[in-house]
């Protein structure tokens, strides 16, 4: 029973991640021929399988996670790709403190060090008292030490420039990347498809 509740990454027809479903739902899509399994080998090459070829591959699966029927057994897929759907989620990413941490991977954009959320702050690259806006393009994740050092100075005044140009994330992230958040990267193979770079008001900096 646990196997059918395993998490499966769903890609659209363009191989872009759009959703996470349970294995039970994934098998329904496979049997209805709405999707195919995306499988990777040891060399990081990806192949697609319909339900018939996936069943053949599953025959010698050993002790891997399986779903069994009366006459067959199936490996639980980690990833499926939809045959028709080619859109991305339309929901915009809210401009929040937490989502800035997500976008910047919980990494200070001045010292390049990764921190826990409680050790991070938000910095306005161009300070607000110098005309800087509270926007995706002007805020970065900053550790408390760097945030205090930069204070309300311009980057050129203290020679502190973000390691990456701050931009609005292109689509809604499916996964949290912070050290204090639950681990949701259920399979290592997901990393190939998920862009980690991607309610509180931004008030610091």
Secondary structure as the mmCIF struct_conf table of DSSP 4:
data_model
#
loop_
_struct_conf.conf_type_id
_struct_conf.id
_struct_conf.beg_label_comp_id
_struct_conf.beg_label_asym_id
_struct_conf.beg_label_seq_id
_struct_conf.end_label_comp_id
_struct_conf.end_label_asym_id
_struct_conf.end_label_seq_id
TURN_TY1_P TURN_TY1_P1 UNK A 2 UNK A 2
HELX_RH_3T_P HELX_RH_3T_P1 UNK A 3 UNK A 5
STRN STRN1 UNK A 7 UNK A 11
TURN_TY1_P TURN_TY1_P2 UNK A 13 UNK A 14
BEND BEND1 UNK A 15 UNK A 15
STRN STRN2 UNK A 17 UNK A 22
HELX_RH_AL_P HELX_RH_AL_P1 UNK A 23 UNK A 31
TURN_TY1_P TURN_TY1_P3 UNK A 32 UNK A 33
BEND BEND2 UNK A 34 UNK A 34
STRN STRN3 UNK A 35 UNK A 40
TURN_TY1_P TURN_TY1_P4 UNK A 42 UNK A 43
BEND BEND3 UNK A 44 UNK A 44
STRN STRN4 UNK A 46 UNK A 49
HELX_RH_AL_P HELX_RH_AL_P2 UNK A 51 UNK A 58
TURN_TY1_P TURN_TY1_P5 UNK A 59 UNK A 60
TURN_TY1_P TURN_TY1_P6 UNK A 62 UNK A 63
BEND BEND4 UNK A 64 UNK A 64
STRN STRN5 UNK A 66 UNK A 68
BEND BEND5 UNK A 70 UNK A 71
STRN STRN6 UNK A 73 UNK A 75
HELX_LH_PP_P HELX_LH_PP_P1 UNK A 76 UNK A 77
BEND BEND6 UNK A 78 UNK A 78
STRN STRN7 UNK A 79 UNK A 82
BEND BEND7 UNK A 83 UNK A 84
HELX_LH_PP_P HELX_LH_PP_P2 UNK A 91 UNK A 94
HELX_RH_AL_P HELX_RH_AL_P3 UNK A 97 UNK A 103
TURN_TY1_P TURN_TY1_P7 UNK A 104 UNK A 106
STRN STRN8 UNK A 107 UNK A 107
TURN_TY1_P TURN_TY1_P8 UNK A 109 UNK A 111
STRN STRN9 UNK A 114 UNK A 114
HELX_RH_3T_P HELX_RH_3T_P2 UNK A 117 UNK A 119
STRN STRN10 UNK A 120 UNK A 124
BEND BEND8 UNK A 125 UNK A 126
HELX_RH_3T_P HELX_RH_3T_P3 UNK A 128 UNK A 130
TURN_TY1_P TURN_TY1_P9 UNK A 131 UNK A 131
BEND BEND9 UNK A 134 UNK A 135
TURN_TY1_P TURN_TY1_P10 UNK A 136 UNK A 138
STRN STRN11 UNK A 139 UNK A 143
HELX_RH_AL_P HELX_RH_AL_P4 UNK A 144 UNK A 150
TURN_TY1_P TURN_TY1_P11 UNK A 151 UNK A 152
HELX_RH_AL_P HELX_RH_AL_P5 UNK A 155 UNK A 158
TURN_TY1_P TURN_TY1_P12 UNK A 159 UNK A 159
BEND BEND10 UNK A 163 UNK A 164
BEND BEND11 UNK A 170 UNK A 171
BEND BEND12 UNK A 174 UNK A 175
BEND BEND13 UNK A 178 UNK A 178
TURN_TY1_P TURN_TY1_P13 UNK A 179 UNK A 180
BEND BEND14 UNK A 181 UNK A 181
HELX_RH_3T_P HELX_RH_3T_P4 UNK A 188 UNK A 192
TURN_TY1_P TURN_TY1_P14 UNK A 193 UNK A 193
#
